[in-house]
Amino acid sequence: MIKWTARLDDEDGDDEKGRLPDMPMTAGPVQNALFKSRTVLIFGEIDMRLAERVTAQLTALSAESSDPIRVIVNSPGGHVESGDTVHDMIRFCGSPVKVIGTGWVASAGAHIFLGATKENRFCLPNTRFLLHQPAGGSRGQASDIEIEAREIIKMRDRVNRIIAEETGQTVERIVKDTQRNFWLNAEEAIEYGLVSKIVRNTSEV
């Protein structure tokens, strides 16, 4: 499986893999308030369960109204195809989506963040962004490992083109910057083209 994530250290409240539990889709006061405010939360590692939940929420909110949806992201990244799903659903759902970064927006989380149009990409003042290459591991026959390596290269090239298109940077610059972990604070993310505006309260979104 190809992963695209920053390293997680265990902290209190996390499970043994450093993952926070997904927010349940069952109705409750917090979930109802989030739905009423047209807000979707993406916190923690990106996996298929999170992608399913976010897809369901975006689809339901878009079916109810074409008004803007807010997506708040704080993620170290995770499963590449799950990140692809959320990135594409932000564009597909039919309602304009305003994405707000907080904490850290890394790897597949940054890919999700770039699903919104540039004018709809915001972050809070202390947000950090991390861009780097996807990584994978494979066992088995040499031919299978070779196939996996080719797929990782194709995925890397595709992601680099998306980052370049969404930031205005050249593909060559993105390739060079993402050879190793490439960190940006909020101000640097604006200069790089990741973010359109640093916000400090909801009235600015």
N, C-alpha and C positions, 0 to 999 in steps of 0.2 A: 504494500500500500504506500502511495506517495503522500508524504506529509509536508506541510508548509507552515511551520510554527516556530515560534521562539521557545527557548527552553523555559520550563516551569519549575520553580522550586516549591516544595511542599510548604504550606502555611496553614495556620489554624483555620478550620472550617472547610478545607479542601479535602477531597478524597486522596487516596494514595498516589494517584497520577497527577495531582495538582488541579483537578477539574472541579469546578463548582457545579452543583446539580442544576439541570435545566428547569426553567420556570414551567410549572404544569399548565396545560391548556384548559384545565377545568375552571369553571366560573368561580369568582371570588371577588371581594371588594377591590383588591389591587388590580386584578385583571380587568374587571369592569371599568375601573377608572382609566386604565391605560387605553382600553378600546374606545371609550368615550372621547378621550383626548387624541385619538388616532396616533398613538405612540407604540412603537415596537422596540423591545430591548434585545440587543445581541451582546451578551456578556459571557466570557469564558471561551473554552475551546470550541472550534467550529467542527461539528460532526453532522452525520445524517439526521439525527434526531432534532438538532437545532435547526437545520435547514428545512425540515418538514414543518416545524412549528412556525418559523418565520414565513415560509411560503403560505401556510394556512392563514396567518394573521394578515399578510399583505393582500391576499385574495379576498378575504372577508371584508376588510376595510375598503378596498377598491369597489367591491360590489355594493357596498352601502352608500358610497359617495365618491365623487371625483375630487373632493377637497384634498389638500396636501397631507401626506403622512410623514411623521417624524420617526426616524430610526436612530437610536442611540447605540453606539458601538464602543465596547471596551473588550478587546480580545487579543490573545497571543497568537492567533491563527489556528491551524488544524488541517483537516482533510481537504485536499485541493478541490475535488469535485463538489463537495458540499459548499465550499466558498464560491465556486462557479455558479451553483444553483441560486444562491442568494443574490450574487452580483447580477445575474440575468433577470431574476424576478423583480428586483428593484426597477429595472428598465421595462419589464414586461407588464407589470401589474395594472397600468392604465392611469394611476394617479401620480401626480408629481411627488417625489420622495426627497425629503430633506434629511441628510445624514449628519449626525453630530458625533464627533469623536471625543472621547474622554478617557483619562487614564493612559492606556497604551493601545495603539491600533497597529497591529503587527502582522506581517506575512499575509495569510489568507484573510485576516481582518482588514488589512489595507486594501486588498482586492475588492472586498465587499464595499468598503468606503468609496472606492472609485466607481461603483455602480451608479451613483448619483451624478447628475450633471455638475460641472464645476461651480456654477452659481449656487447650487444647493448643497455644497460641501462645507461644513462648519466644524469648529472644534472649540473646546473650552481651553482656558489659558495654559493649563499644565499638562496638556496632552502631548505624548510622544508617539512618533511614527517610526516603524521599522520596515524597510524594504530589503528583501534578500531572495535568493534562489530557492525554489522548492527542492526537497531532498527525498530520496526513497531508498528502500532496501529490498533486495530480492534474493531468494534462495532457489536452488534447483539446478537444472541443466544450464550449461554455459549459453546455449541459444536463448533460453528464457531471460537470463540476466542481460544479454545483449539487447533483446527486445525492450526490456524495462528501461535500459539506459537510453535507447533512442526515444522512448516516450517522454522521459524526463527532459531531454534536450528540446523536443518539440513543445512541451509544456512551458519550459523556461522561455523559449523564443516567443511564444504566444503571449505570455504574461508581460514580457518586456515591451512588446508592441502596444499592449493595452496601456501600460504605465506611461509610455512615451506619448501616446495619443491623448491621454487624459491630462497630462501635466504640461504638454508643450515642449518637453525635453526631447532631444534626439535619441534614437534607439541606441546609438553608440554610447551616449552619456549614461543611459540606464544600464547597459551591459557592464560598463566600467564600475558604476556605483554599487551595483548589486552583486559584484563578485564576492564581497564579504558583507557582514551586517552593516546596513546603512541607516543610521539613526538621525531623526530630525525632530527638533522641538517645534512648538506651534508656529513661531515666527519663521523658522527655516522652512516649514512645510508650506507656508504661504509663498515664500520666494521660489520654492521648487515647483509650485503649481498644483500641489495636492489639495490645498485648502483655499477657499475664497475669502473666509473671514473668521477671525477669532471672536467668539461671543461670550458674554458674561451673564446674561439673563435671557429668559425665554422670549422677551419682547424683541430681541435682535434677530430671531430666526424667522 
